[in-house]
Amino acid sequence: MKLTKHFKERWAERVGTPLPTAAEIENMISQAVWLQKGNVYYSARGWIRKVPALYWLPEHDFVLKIDKKESRAITVITSKTRKEQKRC
């Protein structure tokens, strides 16, 4: 699994612990609560829409967004995410 630049930045900003390895992320996913299946949708007009998989880790209090097709960790969502949205 690849950790994207965005994932690394958001991990440091929102979680604040040392960045986990790709293997540790995969281990977290195996123990997580699956919220949404990732998928790729194609329209009749040829549009492609990727929907990431969402995994909730209640013991860590965050959600991981994962692109299963490309095997990439996209971002991490925490309660800090909501606080950031309120500022806008």
Biopython code that builds the backbone (N, CA, C, O; Angstrom):
import numpy as np
from Bio.PDB.StructureBuilder import StructureBuilder

atoms = [
    (1, "MET", "N", (0.842, -1.183, 0.000)),
    (1, "MET", "CA", (0.000, 0.000, 0.000)),
    (1, "MET", "C", (0.888, 1.246, 0.000)),
    (1, "MET", "O", (1.900, 1.313, 0.698)),
    (2, "LYS", "N", (0.479, 2.224, -0.800)),
    (2, "LYS", "CA", (1.206, 3.487, -0.885)),
    (2, "LYS", "C", (0.521, 4.522, -0.002)),
    (2, "LYS", "O", (-0.707, 4.613, 0.017)),
    (3, "LEU", "N", (1.302, 5.293, 0.720)),
    (3, "LEU", "CA", (0.783, 6.397, 1.516)),
    (3, "LEU", "C", (0.973, 7.677, 0.708)),
    (3, "LEU", "O", (2.104, 8.076, 0.431)),
    (4, "THR", "N", (-0.125, 8.317, 0.333)),
    (4, "THR", "CA", (-0.034, 9.522, -0.482)),
    (4, "THR", "C", (0.519, 10.687, 0.337)),
    (4, "THR", "O", (0.519, 10.663, 1.567)),
    (5, "LYS", "N", (0.989, 11.702, -0.380)),
    (5, "LYS", "CA", (1.500, 12.911, 0.275)),
    (5, "LYS", "C", (0.397, 13.538, 1.137)),
    (5, "LYS", "O", (0.645, 13.966, 2.264)),
    (6, "HIS", "N", (-0.823, 13.584, 0.589)),
    (6, "HIS", "CA", (-1.958, 14.149, 1.329)),
    (6, "HIS", "C", (-2.199, 13.373, 2.626)),
    (6, "HIS", "O", (-2.433, 13.969, 3.677)),
    (7, "PHE", "N", (-2.140, 12.046, 2.544)),
    (7, "PHE", "CA", (-2.338, 11.207, 3.729)),
    (7, "PHE", "C", (-1.283, 11.525, 4.788)),
    (7, "PHE", "O", (-1.605, 11.693, 5.964)),
    (8, "LYS", "N", (-0.038, 11.605, 4.367)),
    (8, "LYS", "CA", (1.058, 11.872, 5.311)),
    (8, "LYS", "C", (0.882, 13.226, 5.996)),
    (8, "LYS", "O", (1.086, 13.355, 7.203)),
    (9, "GLU", "N", (0.500, 14.237, 5.203)),
    (9, "GLU", "CA", (0.298, 15.573, 5.771)),
    (9, "GLU", "C", (-0.869, 15.583, 6.761)),
    (9, "GLU", "O", (-0.758, 16.151, 7.847)),
    (10, "ARG", "N", (-1.979, 14.957, 6.387)),
    (10, "ARG", "CA", (-3.154, 14.941, 7.259)),
    (10, "ARG", "C", (-2.911, 14.110, 8.513)),
    (10, "ARG", "O", (-3.430, 14.430, 9.583)),
    (11, "TRP", "N", (-2.126, 13.047, 8.385)),
    (11, "TRP", "CA", (-1.804, 12.234, 9.560)),
    (11, "TRP", "C", (-1.047, 13.095, 10.580)),
    (11, "TRP", "O", (-1.390, 13.109, 11.762)),
    (12, "ALA", "N", (-0.034, 13.798, 10.123)),
    (12, "ALA", "CA", (0.763, 14.642, 11.025)),
    (12, "ALA", "C", (-0.107, 15.730, 11.647)),
    (12, "ALA", "O", (0.012, 16.014, 12.839)),
    (13, "GLU", "N", (-0.975, 16.336, 10.851)),
    (13, "GLU", "CA", (-1.820, 17.439, 11.305)),
    (13, "GLU", "C", (-2.942, 16.982, 12.238)),
    (13, "GLU", "O", (-3.213, 17.638, 13.244)),
    (14, "ARG", "N", (-3.584, 15.884, 11.919)),
    (14, "ARG", "CA", (-4.800, 15.480, 12.638)),
    (14, "ARG", "C", (-4.576, 14.421, 13.704)),
    (14, "ARG", "O", (-5.247, 14.437, 14.736)),
    (15, "VAL", "N", (-3.641, 13.499, 13.474)),
    (15, "VAL", "CA", (-3.417, 12.411, 14.439)),
    (15, "VAL", "C", (-2.254, 12.768, 15.360)),
    (15, "VAL", "O", (-2.343, 12.585, 16.574)),
    (16, "GLY", "N", (-1.170, 13.272, 14.789)),
    (16, "GLY", "CA", (-0.058, 13.759, 15.594)),
    (16, "GLY", "C", (0.885, 12.708, 16.140)),
    (16, "GLY", "O", (1.812, 13.039, 16.879)),
    (17, "THR", "N", (0.673, 11.458, 15.795)),
    (17, "THR", "CA", (1.596, 10.403, 16.213)),
    (17, "THR", "C", (2.527, 10.096, 15.044)),
    (17, "THR", "O", (2.272, 10.537, 13.923)),
    (18, "PRO", "N", (3.601, 9.349, 15.287)),
    (18, "PRO", "CA", (4.484, 9.001, 14.168)),
    (18, "PRO", "C", (3.709, 8.292, 13.048)),
    (18, "PRO", "O", (2.810, 7.492, 13.304)),
    (19, "LEU", "N", (4.077, 8.602, 11.825)),
    (19, "LEU", "CA", (3.409, 8.038, 10.658)),
    (19, "LEU", "C", (3.569, 6.520, 10.638)),
    (19, "LEU", "O", (4.687, 6.015, 10.744)),
    (20, "PRO", "N", (2.465, 5.790, 10.505)),
    (20, "PRO", "CA", (2.578, 4.333, 10.437)),
    (20, "PRO", "C", (3.123, 3.890, 9.082)),
    (20, "PRO", "O", (3.052, 4.626, 8.098)),
    (21, "THR", "N", (3.659, 2.695, 9.050)),
    (21, "THR", "CA", (4.129, 2.132, 7.778)),
    (21, "THR", "C", (2.929, 1.630, 6.992)),
    (21, "THR", "O", (1.821, 1.532, 7.519)),
    (22, "ALA", "N", (3.162, 1.317, 5.737)),
    (22, "ALA", "CA", (2.095, 0.768, 4.899)),
    (22, "ALA", "C", (1.575, -0.546, 5.493)),
    (22, "ALA", "O", (0.371, -0.801, 5.473)),
    (23, "ALA", "N", (2.462, -1.364, 6.010)),
    (23, "ALA", "CA", (2.053, -2.632, 6.619)),
    (23, "ALA", "C", (1.188, -2.392, 7.857)),
    (23, "ALA", "O", (0.236, -3.134, 8.100)),
    (24, "GLU", "N", (1.511, -1.366, 8.638)),
    (24, "GLU", "CA", (0.708, -1.042, 9.823)),
    (24, "GLU", "C", (-0.679, -0.540, 9.417)),
    (24, "GLU", "O", (-1.668, -0.846, 10.083)),
    (25, "ILE", "N", (-0.756, 0.228, 8.330)),
    (25, "ILE", "CA", (-2.054, 0.690, 7.832)),
    (25, "ILE", "C", (-2.891, -0.505, 7.394)),
    (25, "ILE", "O", (-4.080, -0.575, 7.703)),
    (26, "GLU", "N", (-2.287, -1.434, 6.684)),
    (26, "GLU", "CA", (-3.006, -2.632, 6.250)),
    (26, "GLU", "C", (-3.496, -3.437, 7.450)),
    (26, "GLU", "O", (-4.598, -3.985, 7.422)),
    (27, "ASN", "N", (-2.689, -3.510, 8.495)),
    (27, "ASN", "CA", (-3.099, -4.201, 9.717)),
    (27, "ASN", "C", (-4.274, -3.478, 10.375)),
    (27, "ASN", "O", (-5.209, -4.122, 10.852)),
    (28, "MET", "N", (-4.232, -2.133, 10.402)),
    (28, "MET", "CA", (-5.348, -1.355, 10.959)),
    (28, "MET", "C", (-6.637, -1.647, 10.180)),
    (28, "MET", "O", (-7.703, -1.835, 10.766)),
    (29, "ILE", "N", (-6.516, -1.680, 8.855)),
    (29, "ILE", "CA", (-7.679, -1.931, 8.000)),
    (29, "ILE", "C", (-8.278, -3.302, 8.299)),
    (29, "ILE", "O", (-9.499, -3.458, 8.325)),
    (30, "SER", "N", (-7.431, -4.281, 8.523)),
    (30, "SER", "CA", (-7.931, -5.637, 8.800)),
    (30, "SER", "C", (-8.714, -5.705, 10.116)),
    (30, "SER", "O", (-9.531, -6.608, 10.302)),
    (31, "GLN", "N", (-8.472, -4.760, 11.026)),
    (31, "GLN", "CA", (-9.161, -4.741, 12.316)),
    (31, "GLN", "C", (-10.262, -3.687, 12.382)),
    (31, "GLN", "O", (-10.954, -3.571, 13.393)),
    (32, "ALA", "N", (-10.424, -2.920, 11.306)),
    (32, "ALA", "CA", (-11.353, -1.785, 11.305)),
    (32, "ALA", "C", (-12.790, -2.213, 11.005)),
    (32, "ALA", "O", (-13.052, -3.328, 10.553)),
    (33, "VAL", "N", (-13.696, -1.295, 11.271)),
    (33, "VAL", "CA", (-15.102, -1.473, 10.909)),
    (33, "VAL", "C", (-15.263, -0.902, 9.498)),
    (33, "VAL", "O", (-14.959, 0.265, 9.252)),
    (34, "TRP", "N", (-15.737, -1.725, 8.590)),
    (34, "TRP", "CA", (-15.890, -1.335, 7.198)),
    (34, "TRP", "C", (-17.150, -0.497, 7.051)),
    (34, "TRP", "O", (-18.247, -0.985, 7.322)),
    (35, "LEU", "N", (-17.013, 0.753, 6.627)),
    (35, "LEU", "CA", (-18.158, 1.652, 6.490)),
    (35, "LEU", "C", (-18.672, 1.742, 5.061)),
    (35, "LEU", "O", (-19.880, 1.817, 4.838)),
    (36, "GLN", "N", (-17.769, 1.736, 4.098)),
    (36, "GLN", "CA", (-18.159, 1.902, 2.702)),
    (36, "GLN", "C", (-17.216, 1.122, 1.807)),
    (36, "GLN", "O", (-15.996, 1.197, 1.951)),
    (37, "LYS", "N", (-17.793, 0.376, 0.886)),
    (37, "LYS", "CA", (-17.001, -0.369, -0.073)),
    (37, "LYS", "C", (-16.484, 0.589, -1.141)),
    (37, "LYS", "O", (-17.247, 1.398, -1.669)),
    (38, "GLY", "N", (-15.231, 0.507, -1.452)),
    (38, "GLY", "CA", (-14.680, 1.314, -2.532)),
    (38, "GLY", "C", (-15.098, 0.728, -3.866)),
    (38, "GLY", "O", (-15.237, -0.488, -4.003)),
    (39, "ASN", "N", (-15.297, 1.591, -4.847)),
    (39, "ASN", "CA", (-15.729, 1.119, -6.155)),
    (39, "ASN", "C", (-15.368, 2.134, -7.222)),
    (39, "ASN", "O", (-15.020, 3.275, -6.916)),
    (40, "VAL", "N", (-15.452, 1.715, -8.467)),
    (40, "VAL", "CA", (-15.262, 2.592, -9.614)),
    (40, "VAL", "C", (-16.516, 2.490, -10.458)),
    (40, "VAL", "O", (-16.953, 1.393, -10.804)),
    (41, "TYR", "N", (-17.099, 3.643, -10.791)),
    (41, "TYR", "CA", (-18.320, 3.685, -11.581)),
    (41, "TYR", "C", (-18.032, 4.340, -12.924)),
    (41, "TYR", "O", (-17.247, 5.285, -13.013)),
    (42, "TYR", "N", (-18.676, 3.826, -13.967)),
    (42, "TYR", "CA", (-18.527, 4.358, -15.310)),
    (42, "TYR", "C", (-19.894, 4.799, -15.814)),
    (42, "TYR", "O", (-20.868, 4.055, -15.703)),
    (43, "SER", "N", (-19.972, 6.010, -16.369)),
    (43, "SER", "CA", (-21.237, 6.494, -16.912)),
    (43, "SER", "C", (-21.325, 6.125, -18.393)),
    (43, "SER", "O", (-20.332, 5.739, -19.009)),
    (44, "ALA", "N", (-22.522, 6.250, -18.950)),
    (44, "ALA", "CA", (-22.727, 5.983, -20.365)),
    (44, "ALA", "C", (-21.936, 6.966, -21.230)),
    (44, "ALA", "O", (-21.597, 6.662, -22.374)),
    (45, "ARG", "N", (-21.647, 8.133, -20.682)),
    (45, "ARG", "CA", (-20.885, 9.150, -21.415)),
    (45, "ARG", "C", (-19.373, 8.978, -21.264)),
    (45, "ARG", "O", (-18.599, 9.766, -21.809)),
    (46, "GLY", "N", (-18.962, 7.968, -20.540)),
    (46, "GLY", "CA", (-17.541, 7.684, -20.392)),
    (46, "GLY", "C", (-16.881, 8.296, -19.179)),
    (46, "GLY", "O", (-15.662, 8.211, -19.032)),
    (47, "TRP", "N", (-17.668, 8.917, -18.297)),
    (47, "TRP", "CA", (-17.115, 9.494, -17.077)),
    (47, "TRP", "C", (-16.741, 8.374, -16.109)),
    (47, "TRP", "O", (-17.430, 7.359, -16.013)),
    (48, "ILE", "N", (-15.644, 8.578, -15.401)),
    (48, "ILE", "CA", (-15.214, 7.613, -14.395)),
    (48, "ILE", "C", (-15.315, 8.280, -13.030)),
    (48, "ILE", "O", (-14.837, 9.400, -12.846)),
    (49, "ARG", "N", (-15.937, 7.594, -12.074)),
    (49, "ARG", "CA", (-16.097, 8.122, -10.717)),
    (49, "ARG", "C", (-15.542, 7.093, -9.739)),
    (49, "ARG", "O", (-16.082, 5.995, -9.602)),
    (50, "LYS", "N", (-14.458, 7.461, -9.061)),
    (50, "LYS", "CA", (-13.876, 6.577, -8.050)),
    (50, "LYS", "C", (-14.449, 6.935, -6.685)),
    (50, "LYS", "O", (-14.505, 8.107, -6.313)),
    (51, "VAL", "N", (-14.867, 5.936, -5.956)),
    (51, "VAL", "CA", (-15.387, 6.116, -4.601)),
    (51, "VAL", "C", (-14.467, 5.326, -3.668)),
    (51, "VAL", "O", (-14.357, 4.106, -3.792)),
    (52, "PRO", "N", (-13.801, 6.023, -2.727)),
    (52, "PRO", "CA", (-12.871, 5.314, -1.844)),
    (52, "PRO", "C", (-13.603, 4.468, -0.797)),
    (52, "PRO", "O", (-14.756, 4.726, -0.453)),
    (53, "ALA", "N", (-12.901, 3.467, -0.312)),
    (53, "ALA", "CA", (-13.411, 2.669, 0.803)),
    (53, "ALA", "C", (-13.173, 3.459, 2.091)),
    (53, "ALA", "O", (-12.181, 4.178, 2.213)),
    (54, "LEU", "N", (-14.087, 3.318, 3.043)),
    (54, "LEU", "CA", (-13.959, 3.996, 4.338)),
    (54, "LEU", "C", (-13.872, 2.948, 5.441)),
    (54, "LEU", "O", (-14.672, 2.013, 5.484)),
    (55, "TYR", "N", (-12.908, 3.109, 6.322)),
    (55, "TYR", "CA", (-12.709, 2.198, 7.442)),
    (55, "TYR", "C", (-12.629, 3.001, 8.733)),
    (55, "TYR", "O", (-11.852, 3.949, 8.841)),
    (56, "TRP", "N", (-13.433, 2.616, 9.699)),
    (56, "TRP", "CA", (-13.483, 3.294, 10.996)),
    (56, "TRP", "C", (-12.698, 2.481, 12.013)),
    (56, "TRP", "O", (-12.882, 1.270, 12.135)),
    (57, "LEU", "N", (-11.835, 3.152, 12.732)),
    (57, "LEU", "CA", (-11.076, 2.526, 13.813)),
    (57, "LEU", "C", (-11.508, 3.170, 15.121)),
    (57, "LEU", "O", (-10.923, 4.172, 15.532)),
    (58, "PRO", "N", (-12.532, 2.609, 15.791)),
    (58, "PRO", "CA", (-13.062, 3.239, 17.002)),
    (58, "PRO", "C", (-12.039, 3.363, 18.127)),
    (58, "PRO", "O", (-12.093, 4.319, 18.901)),
    (59, "GLU", "N", (-11.113, 2.422, 18.232)),
    (59, "GLU", "CA", (-10.123, 2.493, 19.305)),
    (59, "GLU", "C", (-9.130, 3.637, 19.085)),
    (59, "GLU", "O", (-8.494, 4.101, 20.032)),
    (60, "HIS", "N", (-8.999, 4.088, 17.837)),
    (60, "HIS", "CA", (-8.113, 5.219, 17.522)),
    (60, "HIS", "C", (-8.898, 6.492, 17.236)),
    (60, "HIS", "O", (-8.318, 7.573, 17.139)),
    (61, "ASP", "N", (-10.198, 6.369, 17.104)),
    (61, "ASP", "CA", (-11.103, 7.500, 16.866)),
    (61, "ASP", "C", (-10.810, 8.230, 15.551)),
    (61, "ASP", "O", (-10.749, 9.459, 15.511)),
    (62, "PHE", "N", (-10.631, 7.451, 14.476)),
    (62, "PHE", "CA", (-10.498, 8.063, 13.154)),
    (62, "PHE", "C", (-10.994, 7.125, 12.065)),
    (62, "PHE", "O", (-11.205, 5.932, 12.285)),
    (63, "VAL", "N", (-11.172, 7.708, 10.880)),
    (63, "VAL", "CA", (-11.622, 6.981, 9.692)),
    (63, "VAL", "C", (-10.522, 7.096, 8.646)),
    (63, "VAL", "O", (-9.934, 8.161, 8.458)),
    (64, "LEU", "N", (-10.253, 5.984, 7.968)),
    (64, "LEU", "CA", (-9.280, 5.980, 6.877)),
    (64, "LEU", "C", (-10.015, 5.918, 5.547)),
    (64, "LEU", "O", (-10.950, 5.133, 5.389)),
    (65, "LYS", "N", (-9.596, 6.744, 4.587)),
    (65, "LYS", "CA", (-10.098, 6.676, 3.214)),
    (65, "LYS", "C", (-9.030, 5.973, 2.391)),
    (65, "LYS", "O", (-7.878, 6.405, 2.342)),
    (66, "ILE", "N", (-9.431, 4.880, 1.746)),
    (66, "ILE", "CA", (-8.487, 4.035, 1.027)),
    (66, "ILE", "C", (-8.962, 3.804, -0.403)),
    (66, "ILE", "O", (-10.126, 3.472, -0.627)),
    (67, "ASP", "N", (-8.070, 3.977, -1.362)),
    (67, "ASP", "CA", (-8.342, 3.619, -2.750)),
    (67, "ASP", "C", (-7.878, 2.175, -2.910)),
    (67, "ASP", "O", (-6.684, 1.911, -3.059)),
    (68, "LYS", "N", (-8.825, 1.246, -2.880)),
    (68, "LYS", "CA", (-8.483, -0.180, -2.914)),
    (68, "LYS", "C", (-7.938, -0.594, -4.282)),
    (68, "LYS", "O", (-7.045, -1.438, -4.364)),
    (69, "LYS", "N", (-8.462, -0.014, -5.337)),
    (69, "LYS", "CA", (-8.025, -0.383, -6.685)),
    (69, "LYS", "C", (-6.558, -0.027, -6.910)),
    (69, "LYS", "O", (-5.808, -0.816, -7.484)),
    (70, "GLU", "N", (-6.149, 1.157, -6.459)),
    (70, "GLU", "CA", (-4.768, 1.613, -6.621)),
    (70, "GLU", "C", (-3.894, 1.269, -5.403)),
    (70, "GLU", "O", (-2.686, 1.505, -5.420)),
    (71, "SER", "N", (-4.505, 0.715, -4.353)),
    (71, "SER", "CA", (-3.824, 0.371, -3.104)),
    (71, "SER", "C", (-3.099, 1.591, -2.522)),
    (71, "SER", "O", (-1.885, 1.583, -2.315)),
    (72, "ARG", "N", (-3.908, 2.657, -2.265)),
    (72, "ARG", "CA", (-3.356, 3.907, -1.726)),
    (72, "ARG", "C", (-4.172, 4.368, -0.529)),
    (72, "ARG", "O", (-5.401, 4.308, -0.542)),
    (73, "ALA", "N", (-3.479, 4.829, 0.506)),
    (73, "ALA", "CA", (-4.136, 5.497, 1.631)),
    (73, "ALA", "C", (-4.305, 6.956, 1.222)),
    (73, "ALA", "O", (-3.319, 7.639, 0.945)),
    (74, "ILE", "N", (-5.553, 7.441, 1.181)),
    (74, "ILE", "CA", (-5.837, 8.782, 0.669)),
    (74, "ILE", "C", (-5.799, 9.832, 1.766)),
    (74, "ILE", "O", (-5.112, 10.845, 1.634)),
    (75, "THR", "N", (-6.540, 9.595, 2.859)),
    (75, "THR", "CA", (-6.575, 10.571, 3.939)),
    (75, "THR", "C", (-7.029, 9.917, 5.233)),
    (75, "THR", "O", (-7.455, 8.762, 5.251)),
    (76, "VAL", "N", (-6.928, 10.668, 6.295)),
    (76, "VAL", "CA", (-7.419, 10.248, 7.601)),
    (76, "VAL", "C", (-8.380, 11.334, 8.095)),
    (76, "VAL", "O", (-8.089, 12.525, 7.989)),
    (77, "ILE", "N", (-9.516, 10.914, 8.629)),
    (77, "ILE", "CA", (-10.543, 11.839, 9.108)),
    (77, "ILE", "C", (-10.685, 11.656, 10.616)),
    (77, "ILE", "O", (-10.873, 10.540, 11.100)),
    (78, "THR", "N", (-10.593, 12.769, 11.357)),
    (78, "THR", "CA", (-10.728, 12.745, 12.814)),
    (78, "THR", "C", (-11.730, 13.810, 13.238)),
    (78, "THR", "O", (-12.308, 14.496, 12.395)),
    (79, "SER", "N", (-11.933, 13.945, 14.531)),
    (79, "SER", "CA", (-12.823, 15.004, 15.026)),
    (79, "SER", "C", (-12.259, 16.382, 14.700)),
    (79, "SER", "O", (-13.019, 17.346, 14.606)),
    (80, "LYS", "N", (-10.949, 16.498, 14.525)),
    (80, "LYS", "CA", (-10.336, 17.765, 14.136)),
    (80, "LYS", "C", (-10.806, 18.198, 12.751)),
    (80, "LYS", "O", (-10.862, 19.391, 12.457)),
    (81, "THR", "N", (-11.141, 17.237, 11.910)),
    (81, "THR", "CA", (-11.628, 17.536, 10.564)),
    (81, "THR", "C", (-12.902, 18.363, 10.656)),
    (81, "THR", "O", (-13.057, 19.341, 9.926)),
    (82, "ARG", "N", (-13.800, 17.990, 11.529)),
    (82, "ARG", "CA", (-15.064, 18.710, 11.694)),
    (82, "ARG", "C", (-14.823, 20.124, 12.201)),
    (82, "ARG", "O", (-15.473, 21.067, 11.751)),
    (83, "LYS", "N", (-13.901, 20.271, 13.126)),
    (83, "LYS", "CA", (-13.577, 21.594, 13.663)),
    (83, "LYS", "C", (-13.000, 22.495, 12.562)),
    (83, "LYS", "O", (-13.269, 23.696, 12.541)),
    (84, "GLU", "N", (-12.212, 21.918, 11.652)),
    (84, "GLU", "CA", (-11.647, 22.675, 10.537)),
    (84, "GLU", "C", (-12.754, 23.135, 9.593)),
    (84, "GLU", "O", (-12.689, 24.246, 9.067)),
    (85, "GLN", "N", (-13.754, 22.311, 9.373)),
    (85, "GLN", "CA", (-14.844, 22.650, 8.475)),
    (85, "GLN", "C", (-15.703, 23.775, 9.050)),
    (85, "GLN", "O", (-16.234, 24.587, 8.292)),
    (86, "LYS", "N", (-15.844, 23.838, 10.343)),
    (86, "LYS", "CA", (-16.658, 24.882, 10.981)),
    (86, "LYS", "C", (-16.033, 26.263, 10.790)),
    (86, "LYS", "O", (-16.749, 27.263, 10.781)),
    (87, "ARG", "N", (-14.718, 26.333, 10.637)),
    (87, "ARG", "CA", (-14.042, 27.610, 10.463)),
    (87, "ARG", "C", (-14.334, 28.240, 9.107)),
    (87, "ARG", "O", (-14.224, 29.457, 8.955)),
    (88, "CYS", "N", (-14.699, 27.436, 8.131)),
    (88, "CYS", "CA", (-14.936, 27.950, 6.774)),
    (88, "CYS", "C", (-16.232, 28.716, 6.681)),
    (88, "CYS", "O", (-16.579, 29.214, 5.610)),
]
sb = StructureBuilder()
sb.init_structure("model")
sb.init_model(0)
sb.init_chain("A")
sb.init_seg("    ")
for serial, (resi, resn, name, xyz) in enumerate(atoms, 1):
    if name == "N":
        sb.init_residue(resn, " ", resi, " ")
    sb.init_atom(name, np.array(xyz, "f"), 0.0, 1.0, " ", f" {name:<3s}", serial, name[0])
structure = sb.get_structure()
